[in-house]
Amino acid sequence: MSIIDREQLLDNLDGDLELLRDASELLREESQIMLYEIRAALAAGDIESVHAAAHSLKGMISNFMADSVCETTMQILMINDPRFLPNAAPKLDKLSKQIELMQTEIQQILESETSK
């Protein structure tokens, strides 16, 4: 099962593989920072910082046509009461795994499109 809508992604980028490479590298670097920020904010019980980092991450992920990953991020954003922040930890673990899968899929897209 694919996380990324490959056709839509390539269409949105007008088939620009260099742009996809650059965006993928930015995702790899920035997503790790944002995931760390979310984890730290969860540990501190800082709901505003959780939301800020999750919102930024969702925006980045949405560029890759990965609806299920955006949905997981939305589940974190929908936590509006600090008492329920511990419920975000399993969602964050899921999100981290989904981002890893996204990166693998992006690499596969780059390899298959480059070989054409």
Residue pairs with C-beta under 8 A, 6 or more apart in sequence:
2 105
3 66
3 68
3 69
3 98
3 101
3 102
3 105
4 64
4 65
4 66
4 102
4 105
4 106
4 109
5 65
5 66
5 67
6 65
6 105
6 109
8 65
9 20
9 64
9 65
9 109
10 20
10 109
10 113
12 63
12 65
13 19
13 20
13 23
15 113
17 110
17 113
17 114
20 106
20 109
20 110
21 110
23 63
23 64
24 103
24 106
24 107
24 110
26 60
27 60
27 61
27 64
27 99
27 102
27 103
27 106
28 103
30 60
31 57
31 60
31 61
31 99
34 53
34 54
34 56
34 57
34 60
35 57
35 92
35 95
35 96
35 99
37 49
37 53
38 50
38 53
38 54
38 57
38 76
38 88
38 92
39 92
40 49
41 47
41 48
41 49
41 50
41 53
42 50
42 85
42 86
42 88
42 89
42 92
45 82
45 85
47 79
47 80
47 81
47 82
47 85
50 76
50 79
50 85
50 88
51 77
54 73
54 76
54 77
55 77
57 73
57 95
58 70
58 73
58 74
58 77
61 69
61 70
61 73
61 99
61 102
62 70
64 102
64 106
66 98
66 102
68 98
69 95
69 98
69 99
69 102
72 91
72 94
72 95
72 98
73 95
75 88
75 91
76 88
76 91
76 92
76 95
79 85
79 87
79 88
